[in-house]
Amino acid sequence: MFSRTQSAIACLGLVGFRLVWGVVGSHFSRFASFWFGPRQAFGYLKQIASGQAKRHVGHNPTGSLAIYVLLALSVWVGLTGIMTLGGDEQQGLAASWFSFSQAQILKELHEIGAIAGGTRVVGSRRTPQAYAQSCISLQEAPCAHPGC
């Protein structure tokens, strides 16, 4: 069974791999293929709400934004967790880098990041556009697969 520290290191390792893969990977996995800003993502949400959203091959603007936010939150939670362990229990990679009082602040920041990262990470059998529409309208989206 993995400890929380081992899970954090594994998570950071996976994020590191994704960052490398985002530079050297296949076309649709490269960050350059889905480099949309927040303005484009919110514009896309407006298009979805009006029923006039364009289809995207690969990642759409909101999916792009979600990827960047989840990668940032994963790094945030992993690093603050390692720093908390170093200050709180004087163990791990950051042992003796932080005082106990600093570790308590880091622990709060760690928990905020963990809560923020876990609020909307769900699997869906809906199309990305239908799923985003259901998030906006708060109504269930139709299933995209036969037999749902």
Summary of the structure (lengths in Angstrom):
residues: 148
radius of gyration: 18.8
end to end distance: 34.7
largest distance: 56.4
contacts: 370
relative contact order: 0.11
helix: 66%
strand: 0%
